[in-house]
Amino acid sequence: MRTHSPLVIDVTELLESHGSPKALEFVALVDGLQAGLATAHPEMRFELVAEHIDGGIWVRGSVLGRYEASCRRCLVEIRQPFRFEAAELYRPAGEVWEEGYVIKETSIDLGPLVRDTVLLNLPTDPLCREDCAGLCPRCGVNLNDEPHDHPPEIDARWTALRELKATD
């Protein structure tokens, strides 16, 4: 199977030699990975090992990159690196699997593995820090930068009741 995607890996050598691991280290662009408020930067580094075992091709290792997000409390932009661990078994086509992690002819597509690994590990509700104070509900100021209190709001609808209480 010929393709221009760097995520489609030829495993002919692996299929011919049982138990011999093959290092898969490369950089590739993977677009469209977003989970909640976080979006993965398209450029990712792959530090994987593929090995032919009984039942298919075992792929394991790390997917490295960075993500951008907005803090769910204060809306500050967050840029964080990530390193997510992946491990999946690619099975020959025609067996139990018809989609997902399948060996197609003599190649495997790492696209589903990358998508599943990154999307399952990206923070869906990121915080800039664990103790983020968020935004002031009255004036919208970032409470991490300017902690403050406002005097309590007085609802004009209760004025008549307050006046009754004051006359007693």
N, C-alpha and C positions, 0 to 999 in steps of 0.2 A: 504494500500500500504506500503510494507516494503522496507526500503532502509537504507543504512549506512551513507547517507549524513546528516550532522547536519542542512542543509538548508531545509530539508523536514520536516515539522512540522505537527504532528497529531492534528487535530482540532475537534475531536469527541466531546469533552466537550463543545466547543464553539458552535457547530451546535445544541446542545441540550439545550443551555441556551442563549436566545436572550438578547443582551445588556450587558452581563457580560464580561468586558475586561480581557485579559490574558496577563501578562508580558512575553516577550520573550527576555531574556538577556543571551547572551552566546558569546563565541569566536569560530570562525571557520576559516578554510583555504579556500580561494577562489583564484584559480590560473587563470592566463591569462587575466588580466584586464589591457589593455594598450590603451591610447588615445594619439595620436601624439607622443610627446617626453616624456610623463610621463607614468610610470608603477606603479600600486598599489602593495604594499607589500602584499603577500598572507594572512597574519594573520590580521583578522578584528574582531572588537567587534560590537555586535548588541545590541542596546537598543530599542526594539520595543514593541508595544502593539497591540494585535490583538483583534478584537471585532466582534461578529456576529450582523449584521444589516440587514435591508431589502435589499435584492439584493445580499448578499454574506458576505464575511469576509473582514472587513476593517483593513488594517495593516498600522501602521504609527510609526514613530520614527526616530532614528539616526543610521547611519552606520559610525563607527569610524575606522581609520587606518592611514597609512602613505603612501606617494608615493615618488618615486625617479625619477629624471629627469635630463636633461642637460639644462642649460640656453640657450635659443635660440640665444643669442647675444655673450656671452663669453665662452660658453661650460663648465662652472663650474658645478660640481655636486650639485644637490639640493636634500635635504631630508626634507620633510615637513609633519606634521601631517594633517589629514583632519577629518572633521565631516560633513557629508552630510545628509540632511533631506530627508526622503522617506515617501510616502503615496500612497497606491494603494488599489484598491478594487478587491478581488478575487471573481469571479462569478462561480456558479455551471456549470460543463461541460454540453455541449449539448444546452446551450442557445446561445447567440450571439457569444461568444468566444469559440474557439477550441484550441487556443494556448495562450501563455503568462500567464496572471494572472487567472488561473483556479483552482477550487477546484476539485481535482481528488479523488474520493471515499470519504475518510475522512481526506485528507491531502492537504497541500499547499506547493509548492516549492518556497522558497524565492530566489532561484538562479536568475530568470529573474529580480526580483525587485532589487537585489544587482547589477547585471550587468548593468541594465539601470541607476540606481542611480549613481553609481561610474563613469561609462563611460561618462555620460552626464555632470558630475561635475569636472572631472579631467581637469587640464589646458592642452590644446593641444599644446600651445606655451609658456611654462613657462619662467619666468624671475627670476634671482637670487635676483633682486631688481628692482624697477620701473625705476630708473635712470641708469641702467646698460649701460656702455659706449661701451661694446663689445670688439672685437679684432681689433688691428691695421691692416688695409688692406694691408699694405706694409711689416711689419715684423712679424705680428701674435702675438704680445705681448698683454696681457690682459690690456686694458686701464683703468680698475678699479684699478689695482695695480700700473701701471707705466704710468700715463698720459704723453704723449709726442707728438711732432710734427716732421715731417720729412720735409726737404726742398722740394720744389716742384720738381717733376720729369721733366726732360727736354727731350722731344722726339727728337731724332737725325734726324728724317725726316724733322723737321722744321729749321734745322741749316742754310740751304742755304737761306731761307727767312729772317732769323734774320740777316745774313750777308748783304743782299741787303738793309735791313732797316738801318743798321749801316752805310752804305756808303752814304746814302741820306742826 
